[in-house]
Each structure stands twice: as structure tokens, then as C-alpha cells.
């Protein structure tokens, strides 16, 4: 349906003659300042209660957004509902402000960086300002700042997770750079956690990065998990995976698993807190580690460079979902990715009623010598 599009100066003239000006942007956008005299009613809200907000269908209504797209849709919506005198302001608030027309001041305490940086999140009803604040208050542990930890850390920092605790005792090598995108040629020989912190600070200085240049062990694992909401498994060896799983079960922390091998990868969420007997842990999936020849590491078997990017990004996605309490996590599901075939498939996982660490009512058996356990099983 065709509606009038007018310039900001014409809109100001009509507003001063009695037309009602409505800003259809979201509240977080309007907090940065609005055209003076405008009423704020977000587009979705206007669609739901147009009759309540605008009881007189014959009154002149002018609609403004940021650049003119949403206000045009709002004008068309109102015209279709019988409002005879509606118009959209071409160029929106951006043009209004550029032409020096009167604006209201930004809200007190308005954080321009926050609103600009997370604008696309703030537009999502499932996240919004409240969800973004939850991310800012969240703490995530990433064990491993390599192939999986690199994309996971990048996207979690970009998403606005408040604190990332990175654990890795390795240094950057040239062979890492084919897939470990946190690191650069100039930082070869630098501890991976220090290199990662530098990259993440450049991306989002609002995210605090805690670096631990140590190997996770039975002696420090609980301290590493202290205060975190979610743990991400970016490990490249089985002893560390079993250790991280056991500690997360004991402490009731969700664990986001990921692994890559040659051209294939997999991911899942192991979250037994309050779900023992229903949700599986890593030991339910792998009661015993496979023999070394069945699961060589990347240095031995090689790995497609982009593959950890896919799996690590899936891990970051699951972390954000868990932190926000939205969507359906990969709890009880193993997602498998075949890069050569470009196929995903999933397998349903079930809790092992005899699992030595997560079976209902079973007391935590204590940490073991995980290296010996994996060697003996192999």
C-alpha cells in the first residue's frame, strides 16, 4: 500500500501544526535521543495496540525510525487498518539529526558503546537489554586456546560475555596458525593465553580475559571452575576431557564438548546438574577412551583448518544459549559434522545408569590419575 514519505523538515512543520510524531524504534535506540516531541512506541508494540495508542483514525500521524525503513512499514500497517493521514519520514532520525533539527538529549547514564556494539542483539526480543546484561555478568571457562578455543573465545567476546577464563600452558607455533585464529605470525613463541588476551582485547575491550598459563590438573581444576557459569572443552587429549567432565559433574557446571579429527567434528552439551539419570555426561558417551590409533591427535592425523572454526562456533552458540536460557541446547544429543560431505547428523544420547560419576545417588568417587586411566584403557 502506497503511503507518503516526507522530509524531516516537512515533518517538523506538520508536527508544529498539530500532527503526532511517533518514533517506532526500540527503547534502547530511543535512549540515544529522539526527534523532539516524538512519542516512543516500538513497531511491534504499535502493531499490537494501534487502536489503543491511536484511537482517532482521522488524526495525522507521522512515523520515524532510524533510517526510514521501519517507519515506512509502520505507515503501511496503519494505512491498511484505516488510518487515512499517515506518513513516513524519509531518512529517519539519522537525517533529522544531520539536518540539525531539534532532538531530545540521550537518557542519563546512556552507554553509547554498549548500545552501538550490541545493537543487533538488542533488537532480538529473545535477548534485548536484559539478556545482554546477563551475558555481561556471565563467566565462561575455556580449557584450551587452540583450534576450538579460538573461534569460541572470539564469538563469546564479541557477544559480550563479561569474563572469559582461558587455560592453556602452550605457546604459539607456526603450525597453529592454519586453524588457531586467535594467534598471529608476530606472536609465535608467546604463551597462547597471552596471545589470545591481546586478540580479544582488540575485538572487545569490555570483555575481561583471565589468563591461566597452566595445564588443568586434578589439583587446580576446581579453582579454575570457581565462579564460572559454563565450561567449554577445547582440549586435545582424553585425560583432560575426562578430568573436566568429572569436575563439572561434581560441581554442577554445564560442559560444552567439542572435538575434531581430520575432516569431521562433533559437539554436545553435558549438563547433569539436577538431571542425573536423564542427561548424560561425557563418561556416558565414552566409558573408556578409544585406543590411540582410533583417535590420533591433530599433530598426528592432521585436520582441515576451517573445521575447528565450525565446531568451536557451535560451542560458542551453545554457551550463549545456556547463559541466556533460550533455545534447545545439545543436551542429550551428539551433533556430528562431516565437512567433506557437508552433512550434519545427530545421535541421541542416554544417561548410563551405572555411570561412575553421574549415576543418580552416586557420590563423587574422587579424581583419578587420568593419564594412567587412558593409557590402561588403550
N, C-alpha and C positions, 0 to 999 in steps of 0.2 A: 504494500500500500504506500502510495506516494505521500510524503509529508514535507513541509517547508524546512529548509536548512538556512539558517540566518547567521550573520556575522556576530561576533561578540559585541561590537558597538551597537548594532541594531538591537541585540538582546537587552543591552543596558538601557537603551532608550525605551523599549517596551516595558521593561521591569519598572522603570521610574514612572511609567504611565499606568501602572497597576497590575501588570502580568505577574504571575507567580513563577519564581525561578526555583527549580529543583535539581540538586546535584545527586545523580544516581550512582556515584562511585561508592566503594565500600568504606566503612568507617575509618579504617586505617589510612586510606588515601585522603579522606577529607581532613584527617588530623593535621595534614601538612599545610592546610589553608584552603579556603573556598572562595568562589566569587562572592563578594559582599552581598548580603541579603538573601542568599540561597538557603533553602531548606534541604537537609540531607535525608534522602530516602533511597537506599540501595535498590538497584534494578530488580533483584529477586523479590525484595520486600514490596516494591511498588506493584509488581505483577500479582502478588498475593492479595494485597489490600488496596487496590486502586480506588475502589468505591469509598472506602473509609478515609483514605488520605486526600482524595479529591472528590468531594461529594457533589460539586457543581460541574456537570459535564460541559457546560457552556462557557466556563471561565477560561481565560487564556493561560496556557501553561507552557513554559519554556524549560527545556531539559538540557542539562550539561553533564559531561563526564570528563575524562582526561583529554581525549583527542577527538571525540565526536562519534565513535562507533556505537558505544552502549547507549548514548543519548538518542541516537537515531533509532535503535531498536526499541527503546522505551517509547519514543514518539509514535512509532508504527503500532506498538501494542495498544497504546491509549486510543489512537485513531480507530483501530479495529473494534474497540469497545464503546465507540460512540462519542468520544471527546472530539469536538469539532475544531477547536482552536489550539492546536499543539504545534510546536516547532522544536527542532534540534539545533544546537549551537555548533556550527562548523569549527573544527579545531579545538573545541572544548576548553578546559581550564588552562591548558598549556598556551593556547593562543590568547585567551583572555588575559593571562598574566603577562605574556610577551608584549601585548599592546598597552600595558600599563594601566589597565582598568582596576578599579578598587577590589582589594582582596581582604579577607579576614586573616588575622595572624594565625600561625600554627599553634596548636594546643600547647599549653605549658608542659614541659618535660618531653616534648616530641623528639624522638630519636630518629633523625633523618637517615643515618646509616642503617639502622635496623630495618626501617620500612623500605628503603631502596634495595638493600641486599636481599631481603626475604620476600620481596613483593609477590613473586609467583606462588610462594607458599601461602601467603596471607590471603590470596584470592580463593584458595581452596576451602570450602566450608568444613572439610574434614580436619583441617589444620588451623587456619586462622591465627589470630594473635595469641589465643590461649595455648594452642598446640605448639606454636613457635616458642613460647615461653617455656613449655615443658621440655623441648629439645635443648634450650639454653641451660636448663637446670640439670640436664642428664650427664651421666658419666659412663663412658664406654671403655672397656679394656680390649686392646688389640694385641694378641700374642703373635708377634711376627710382623716385621715392617718390610716384607719382601713382596712376592708376586701377588698374594691375596691381600695382604695388609695395605699395599699401596693404593689400589682403587677404593677399597673400603674406607681407608682413612681420608682420602681426598673427598669422597662424596659425603662422608659424615661431617667433616669440617665445613664443606660447602653448605650442607643442610642446616648448619647452626648448632650442632651438638656442642654443649658447653665445654666439656672436658674429655680429651682423648688421652688415655694412658697407654703408651706404646712400649712394648717389651721386646727387646732383641739384643743379643750380645755380639752380633756380627758386624762387619764393616762392609762398605760398598765396594764391589768388584766390578770390573768392566763387563763381565759375563752377566751381571744382574740387569744391566740397562735394557736388554731386549724385552723385558717384561715388568721390571720393578720401577714403575713410572714416578715414584716419589724422588728418585735419585738422578743425578746428572754426572756427566763426564768430569766436571770440575770437582766433584765430591768423592771421587774414588779414594779409598783409604780412610774415609771419615766413618765413624760409627753410624750405623743405619738410623738409629733413633735420632741422632743429631741432624743428619741429612733430612730425615722426614720432618722434623720440627721446623727446619728452615723453609721447606716447601709449603708446609701447611700454614705457617705464619704469613707467607706471601699471599696465600689464597684467601685466608680469613683470619685476620688478627683478633677477632672476637673469640675464637676457639682457643682454649688453654690446652697446651700439649705438655703432658707429663712424660718425661723420657726415663726409661729404666734400661740402662745398658748392661743387662744381666740376662742369664738364662733362667727361665722359670723352672723352679725345683720344688720338691715337697716342702722344703724349708721356707720358701718365700711365697708360695702360690696363694695362700690365704691373705697375706698382706697385699698382694697385687690385686686381689679381687675385692678388697675392702672398699666399701662405698660406691662400687660401680653398679649400674642398673643392668647392663648386658655385657657379655663377654663374646669376643669374636675369635675363632680359631683360625689363625693364619699360619699354623705350624707346618713344618715339612717333615715331621718324623712321628712315628707312632708312640714312643714313650711320652712325648709331650702332650699328644692328644688324649691319651688315657689319663694322665695326671690332671689336665684341665677339665676333662669330663667329671672325674671323681670329685674334684674340689667344687665344681659348680653344683653337682648333686648335693653334696654335703651342705653347702651354703645357700642353696635355693636360688641360684642365679641362672637365667636363661643363657644357653650356649648356642652360638650360631656357627655351625660346622661348614667347612668348605675344603675341597681337595681337588687337585688337578693332576693329570697324567697324560703325557703326550698330546692327544687331541680331544681328550674327554675330561669332564669335570662333574662334580656333584656338590650338592648343598642340602642342609637340613637344619631344623631348629630342635635342639634338645632342651626341653623345659619341663622338668619333673616337679617343680615346686607346687605342692598342692594337687598334683596329678599322678602320684605314684600308682602304678598298676594300670594307668591309662596312657600316659605319654611316655615314650621310650627315651632312653639315654644312649650315648654313643656305644656303651658296652652291650646294649640290647641288639644293636646293629652288628657290632663286631665283638663277640665274646672273646675272641682271640685274634691277635694281629695276623695278617696273611704273611706267608714266607717272603723274604726279601726279593726273590726272583719274580714274585707275583705283583709286587708293588715297589719297583725301584724309584728312587727319588729323581728330581728333575736333572740333577747333575749326571746321573747315570743314564736315564732314558730320554732326556730332552723333553721340551714342552713348547707347544705353539705359543708365541709371545703374547698374543691377544687373549688367550684362553683364561689366564688368571684375572684379566680385566672383566670378563663376563661373570665369572663365579664370584669374584670379590665385590662386584657391583650388586649381585644378588644378595650377598651377605649384608651389605650396607642397607639395601632395601628392607630386608627383614628386620634389621636393627631399628630403623626408623619406624616401621610398623609397630614393633613391640613397644618402643618408647612412647608412641602416641596412642597405643591401644586401638589401632584401626586395622581393618582388613583381616585376612585369614593367614596366619603365619604358617610356615612349613613344618609345623609341629605334627609329628606322626606321619610325615611324608619325606621321601628322599627324592630330590629333583636331580635328574641326570641330564647332562648336556653333551651331545655328540657334535663337535664343531665341523668335522668333515661332512657329515650328513645334514648339518644344520637342523637337528632334531632335538626336542626336549621330550623326556618321558618321566613319569613319576611312579614311585613304588610306595605302597602303603607300608608303614612300619608299625609294629606292635610291641608293647612293653613285654619284656621277658619276666614272667612271674618268679623266676629263680635268679634274677639278675643280682650279682653280689653287692651292688651298691644302691640300686634304686627300687628293689622289690619292696612292696608295702610292708611297713613294720620292721624292716631290717635296719639295724643300727649300722652306722658307718664303720666299715671294717678297718679303717686306717689306711694311710698311704703306704705304698709298697715300693720296691725297687723296680721302677717301670722299665728301665733298660734291660734288666735281667729277665723280667717278665716277657718282654717282647723277644728277647734272644732265645729264651727257653721255648716259647710258643713256636718260634720259627724253626 
